[in-house]
Amino acid sequence: MMKNEELNNKNSINKNETVNIIIKYGVFGLIWILFSDRILEIFANDFETYKHIQSCKGWIFVLITMILMYFLINKRVKLIKNATNEALLAYEELKASNEEQILLEKELIHMAFYDSLTGLPNRDMFVNKIRDYADKNKGKNKFAIAYLDIDNFKYINDTLGHHVGDEFLKYISNKLYSIIKYPNIVARLGGDEFAILINEFETEEKLLFKIDNIVKSIGNTWSSNNREFFISMSIGVAIYPDDGNDANTLLKNSDIAMYVAKKDGKNKCLLYEEDIHEDIIWHIYMTNKIQKALDNKEFTLYYQPQIELVTGEIVGMEALVRWKHPTEGFISPAEFIPVAEDTGQIYNLDQRIIQNALIQKEKWEDAGFSDIQLSINLSSKTLISDYNFKQIESILSDFNVDYSKIVFEITETAVISNVDLAIERLSSLKSKGLKIAMDDFGTGYSSITYLKKLPIDIIKLDRSYIKTVTSDSLDSAIVKCILALADDFDFRVVAEGIETCEQLEYLKNINCHIGQGFYLGMPSPVEKINELLKNNMNSFKQIKF
């Protein structure tokens, strides 16, 4: 409709210009005839003069007309030429704009359906391809989804940094892209996870043989900066239509099979089976539930008092994470902490715990409780991870608290994997003024060996010794030896899990420094702890110290 209106307007303008030229020419001709004839009457006295003037008048009329027509037409030609140039320029701009739009649309499609790091199809495109194959086959022809996860990939990121990890992912992607040929498809689903749609296979044995050849073609080593890394993959396979009729089910079941392969020792390929381990399904369910809890901020901190056994005074608090699920209530840390450590969700959880604990420490210092020592658990994963340890250091730099009253508790597990790195990291924390505590001391096989190596200040007696300390002569002897050893090393000792009056009295008699446990104080929300502190610790006057 708009184009028709513009065309009509242009036609109307052209007609007006034509009429304008005709009118000007007609007016000039009329004026010329009237005035030239009048002049002719005045000056022509005879016929010869009349003829001569008449001829001159005609030539002058032609000359003037030519000049007039030249200016009129030349002006219009220039206008037409300018209009034509403008139209051509507009056309070129429109053409360029259209080409840019086409390129932009293509790029928006490089962004919507392709992985930005590797250039492989992403999860969305892969899901669409699965749907296409399922729609075409209608359950008649089988195809398989192989779900690949690189074993121990996080160690490359943790030790060399994410930029090296990205180079490794590009290497794997290029290998897979060169190996997997149409009609088979390879995609990067995210992180270190890839998937292959395998369209042509006759039996499950031949399918597994084909996947094994793919893995062998990738190779088993990769080098970076003169360091060589062993490559292995855990692979789970789901077959259409046996293991699912749609993309989501096939991906879910191949993911479950991959997880079973990883839990079963890694570096292997397993087919999905209906009676697959229930604990794997529970693990996946818990992983998803933990992520939702992180997103919804369902984790909170409770605090358990630590008591000076000689005076009965509160000298410290241990920050303990608690998860109150909106429908299931409190979920034990024994259930979610191991899963979070396995999946890497512990990094986010550690950072939130430390940040929230330091916020509370600031509040206590502002309220006059600056002498309260705050203990915070630091996972072994965070301690040995380059990136995530730096995140913790960054959080520490954001707070202006008395770091001599902050204790980071570590377990022997955090030390065993890399003693030298653990010493370096713990020394870095101590340089900021923090204290280091060895948690669950006595449960490992080589804890005493580490005492003289590690820059620790406190050892925490494991509750398993405290539980039987009054009835088991061997445990009693071990506790006394640990106290004597701690005295020689100038360590403070905290006894965990004090649950009876007898345990408390025994520990006081053997000069244990500090205790915590249900008998002395339950882990409680900060509101109850604040009330306890404001009441000058009256709750502990009922306990005889």
Buried (B, 14 or more C-beta within 10 A) or exposed (E): EEEEEEEEEEEEEEEEBEEEBEEBBEEBEEEBEEEBEEEBEEEBEEEEEBEEBEEEBEEEBEEEBEEBBEEBEEEBEEEEEEEEEEEEEEEEEEEEEEEEEEEEEEEEEEEEBBBEEBEBBBBEBBBEBBEEBBEEBEEEEBBBBBBBBBBBBBBBBBBBEEEBBBBBBBBBBBBBBEBBEEEBBBBBBEBBBBBBBBBEBEEBEEBBEBBEEBBEEBEEEBEBEEEEBEBEBBBBBBBBBBBBEBBEBBBBBBBBBBBBBBBEEBBBBBBBEEEBBEEBBEBBEBBEBBBEBBEEEBBBBBBBBBBBBEEBBBBBBBBBBBBEBEEEEEBEBEBBBEBBBBBBBBBBBBBBBBBBBBEBBBEBBEEEBEEBBBBBBBBBBBBBBBBBBEBBEEBBEEBEBBBEBBBBBBBBBBBBEBBEBBBEBBEEBBEEEBBBBBBBBBBBEEBEEBBEEBBBBBBBBBBBBBBBBBEEEEBBEBBBEBBEBBEEEEBBBBBBBBBBEEBBEBBBEBEBBBBBBEBBBEBBEBEBBBEBBEEEBEBBEEEEB
